[in-house]
Amino acid sequence: MNVLRPIQQEFYGDDYRWFFGTIINAQPPAGLEGRVKIRINGVHNPEISEIPEKDLPWAQFFVPSTEGGISGYGRIPQMLAGSFVFGVFLDGVSSQIPLVLGSLPRTEFPTRTQTGRVSDRERSIRFQNSVTNELLNDDLRTTSTQLRRQQSMKFFLDNGYSLIHAAAITGGLQGVSAFETYNEDEDDTLIGIAAWNRSNVVGSRFNGLLSFSQSFQPIVDWRLYSTQLQYVLFELRNRFSSANRRLKNTENIKEASSIINEYYLFTTNDTESIAQLAYDEVFV
């Protein structure tokens, strides 16, 4: 007869410690997408002179089961700086690895709603919630350019990019391809929304797109707009991570557009005006 026996040795889930804290920074650097910098009550001195922001931890977020759970699917947490949150430490009493489980509502005076001012971040969240996913998973080249531009903005905002950086990527993609996902002309050497070189050479970016689409279970069609957006994100986070870092260090649309064109799309296109249009559409 099989008898279930308890684990005798220490187990990491035996001891845990919960906390309350305040989000100080909700704009993480490249590589830490989806995290927030947090000042935890009872652990971090509220005096900035004692524990400056640079010494605070980047906390992970508990993502609901309604999201994809893997890179490129679903949305990242949308908490804003100033949110009062609740969570647990994954390392128990060591208290070095915070995990945020949720937030507690509170009213501060005056709020942006009360004063009529809305931050860029709040506007971007409203925009993300309003943009439809209709026709995202299609390979029709006649889809509205405006719709695809807005869907591109939504995708990169959902994946942690700022308004400026999402607009720069979107403008660059429209500039090189007009968001055309494929061309039936086999003689066309450039293909897809990032104008990947159609080459059979091992290691080519287009072959990378094919391999990327085949890595899913079930396999997805490489011609789908959603697949190609995910591959752009995959390239920026991996093969072109240096371009991604350069992009995230920019502070205006002109500079960001120049970086994405030179170091990722490898073109001399000037797409600042398209990027500005993508940016402005968030505020319509």
C-alpha positions in Angstrom: 0.0 0.0 0.0 1.3 3.4 -1.0 1.6 5.9 1.9 1.9 9.6 1.2 4.7 11.0 3.3 5.4 14.6 4.0 8.6 16.3 2.8 10.9 16.0 5.7 13.5 18.6 4.7 13.0 22.3 4.5 10.9 23.4 1.6 10.9 26.9 0.1 7.2 27.3 0.5 7.2 26.7 4.2 8.0 30.2 5.3 6.6 33.3 3.6 6.3 37.0 4.4 3.7 39.4 3.1 4.1 43.2 2.7 2.4 46.5 1.7 4.3 49.0 -0.4 4.2 51.8 -2.9 5.2 51.7 -6.5 7.9 54.3 -7.1 8.8 53.6 -10.8 6.6 51.7 -13.3 9.0 52.2 -16.3 11.5 49.4 -16.1 14.6 49.2 -18.2 15.1 46.7 -21.1 15.2 43.2 -19.8 12.9 43.9 -16.8 9.7 44.4 -18.7 6.6 44.0 -16.5 8.4 44.8 -13.2 8.0 47.8 -10.9 10.3 49.5 -8.5 8.7 49.4 -5.1 9.3 50.9 -1.6 8.1 48.4 1.0 6.6 49.5 4.3 8.7 48.3 7.2 11.6 47.3 5.0 12.7 50.4 3.2 13.1 53.7 5.0 10.7 56.3 3.6 13.4 58.9 3.6 15.0 59.1 0.1 18.2 60.3 1.7 18.5 57.0 3.6 17.4 54.6 0.8 17.5 56.3 -2.7 15.3 55.0 -5.5 18.3 53.3 -7.2 18.6 50.9 -4.3 15.0 49.8 -4.3 14.1 46.4 -5.8 12.4 45.7 -9.1 9.4 43.6 -8.0 7.8 40.9 -10.2 4.0 40.9 -10.8 1.5 38.0 -10.4 -0.2 37.9 -13.8 -3.8 36.5 -13.9 -4.6 33.3 -15.7 -6.5 35.2 -18.4 -3.2 36.2 -19.9 -0.9 34.2 -22.2 1.9 33.6 -19.7 4.6 33.6 -22.3 6.6 36.3 -24.1 4.6 38.0 -26.9 1.2 37.0 -25.7 -1.3 38.9 -23.4 -0.5 42.1 -21.6 2.0 43.2 -19.0 0.9 44.7 -15.7 -0.5 48.3 -16.0 0.1 49.6 -12.5 1.2 53.2 -12.3 3.7 54.9 -10.0 2.0 55.8 -6.7 -0.1 52.6 -6.5 -0.4 51.0 -3.1 0.2 47.3 -3.5 0.1 44.0 -1.6 2.5 41.1 -2.1 4.8 38.4 -0.7 8.5 37.8 -0.7 9.4 34.7 -2.7 12.5 34.2 -0.5 10.7 34.4 2.8 12.5 36.1 5.7 15.4 37.1 3.4 13.0 39.6 1.9 14.9 40.3 -1.3 12.6 39.0 -4.0 9.2 40.8 -3.8 6.2 39.5 -5.8 3.2 42.0 -6.2 -0.2 40.2 -6.0 -2.4 43.3 -6.4 -3.2 46.8 -5.4 -5.5 48.4 -2.8 -7.7 51.3 -3.9 -7.0 54.7 -2.2 -7.9 58.3 -2.9 -5.3 61.0 -3.0 -6.0 64.7 -3.2 -6.0 66.1 -5.8 -6.3 63.2 -8.3 -5.7 63.7 -12.0 -9.3 63.1 -12.6 -10.3 65.8 -10.2 -7.9 68.3 -11.8 -8.8 67.3 -15.3 -5.2 66.3 -16.1 -4.4 62.9 -17.6 -0.9 61.5 -17.9 0.6 60.0 -21.0 0.7 56.6 -19.4 -3.0 56.8 -18.5 -3.9 57.9 -22.1 -1.9 55.0 -23.5 -3.8 52.5 -21.3 -7.1 53.9 -22.5 -5.8 53.6 -26.1 -4.7 50.0 -25.5 -8.1 49.1 -24.2 -9.9 50.8 -27.1 -8.0 49.4 -30.1 -9.7 46.3 -31.6 -7.9 43.1 -32.3 -10.1 42.6 -35.3 -8.1 41.5 -38.4 -4.9 41.2 -36.3 -4.6 37.5 -37.2 -4.9 37.8 -41.0 -2.6 37.8 -43.9 -4.6 40.2 -46.1 -2.6 43.0 -47.6 -5.6 45.2 -48.1 -6.1 45.8 -44.3 -6.5 49.4 -43.2 -3.0 50.9 -42.7 -4.4 53.0 -39.9 -5.8 49.9 -38.1 -2.5 48.1 -38.4 -0.6 51.2 -37.2 -2.9 51.3 -34.1 -2.6 47.6 -33.5 1.2 47.8 -33.7 1.1 50.6 -31.1 -1.1 48.5 -28.9 1.2 45.5 -29.2 4.4 47.3 -28.3 2.7 49.3 -25.5 1.3 46.0 -24.1 4.9 44.6 -24.1 6.3 47.4 -22.0 7.5 50.0 -24.5 6.8 53.7 -23.9 4.7 55.8 -26.2 7.7 57.3 -27.9 9.5 54.0 -28.4 6.3 52.2 -29.6 5.7 55.0 -32.0 9.2 54.8 -33.4 9.0 51.1 -34.0 5.6 51.4 -35.6 6.6 54.3 -37.8 9.7 52.4 -38.9 7.7 49.3 -39.8 5.2 51.3 -41.8 8.0 53.1 -43.6 9.7 50.0 -44.9 6.6 47.8 -45.6 3.3 49.7 -45.2 2.6 46.7 -42.9 2.4 44.3 -45.9 3.0 40.9 -44.4 4.0 39.1 -47.6 4.2 39.4 -51.3 3.2 36.6 -53.7 5.9 37.8 -56.1 8.7 35.2 -55.5 11.2 37.6 -57.1 10.7 40.1 -54.3 13.8 40.0 -52.1 12.3 41.9 -49.2 9.3 40.5 -47.4 7.2 41.1 -44.2 6.5 44.1 -42.1 10.2 44.6 -41.2 11.3 44.0 -44.8 13.3 40.9 -44.0 15.6 39.7 -46.8 14.2 36.7 -48.5 17.3 34.5 -48.5 18.0 30.8 -48.1 21.2 31.5 -46.3 21.4 29.8 -42.9 21.0 32.5 -40.3 19.1 34.9 -42.5 16.4 36.9 -40.7 13.7 35.6 -43.0 14.7 32.1 -42.2 14.6 33.1 -38.6 10.9 34.2 -39.0 10.1 30.8 -40.6 11.8 29.0 -37.7 10.1 31.2 -35.2 6.6 30.4 -36.6 7.4 26.7 -36.6 8.5 26.8 -32.9 4.8 27.1 -31.8 2.5 24.2 -31.0 0.5 24.1 -33.2 2.7 25.8 -35.9 1.5 29.3 -36.8 1.5 30.9 -40.2 4.5 33.2 -40.7 2.4 35.5 -42.9 0.0 36.5 -40.1 0.4 40.0 -38.9 0.4 38.9 -35.2 3.2 36.4 -35.9 5.4 39.0 -37.5 4.8 41.5 -34.7 5.9 38.8 -32.2 9.0 38.1 -34.3 9.9 41.8 -34.3 9.7 41.8 -30.5 11.7 38.5 -30.4 14.4 40.0 -32.5 14.6 43.2 -30.5 14.9 41.2 -27.2 17.5 38.8 -28.6 19.5 39.2 -31.8 19.1 43.0 -31.8 19.1 43.6 -28.0 21.8 46.3 -28.5 19.4 48.2 -30.8 16.7 47.7 -28.2 18.9 49.2 -25.5 19.8 52.2 -27.7 16.1 52.7 -28.5 15.1 52.7 -24.8 17.8 55.3 -24.0 16.2 57.9 -26.4 13.9 60.6 -25.1 12.2 61.9 -28.3 10.5 60.6 -31.4 13.1 62.0 -33.8 16.0 60.2 -32.0 14.1 57.0 -31.4 13.0 56.8 -35.1 16.6 57.3 -36.2 17.8 54.5 -33.9 15.2 51.9 -35.0 15.8 52.7 -38.7 19.6 52.6 -38.5 20.2 49.7 -36.1 17.2 47.4 -36.6 15.6 48.1 -40.0 18.9 49.1 -41.7 17.4 51.8 -43.8 18.0 55.5 -44.3 14.2 56.2 -44.2 13.1 59.3 -42.3 10.0 58.0 -40.5 9.7 60.7 -37.8 6.4 62.0 -39.3 4.8 58.6 -39.4 6.0 57.9 -35.8 4.5 61.2 -34.7 1.2 60.3 -36.4 1.2 57.0 -34.5 1.9 58.8 -31.3 -0.7 61.5 -31.9 -3.4 58.9 -32.6 -3.2 57.7 -29.0 -4.5 61.1 -27.9 -7.4 61.3 -30.3 
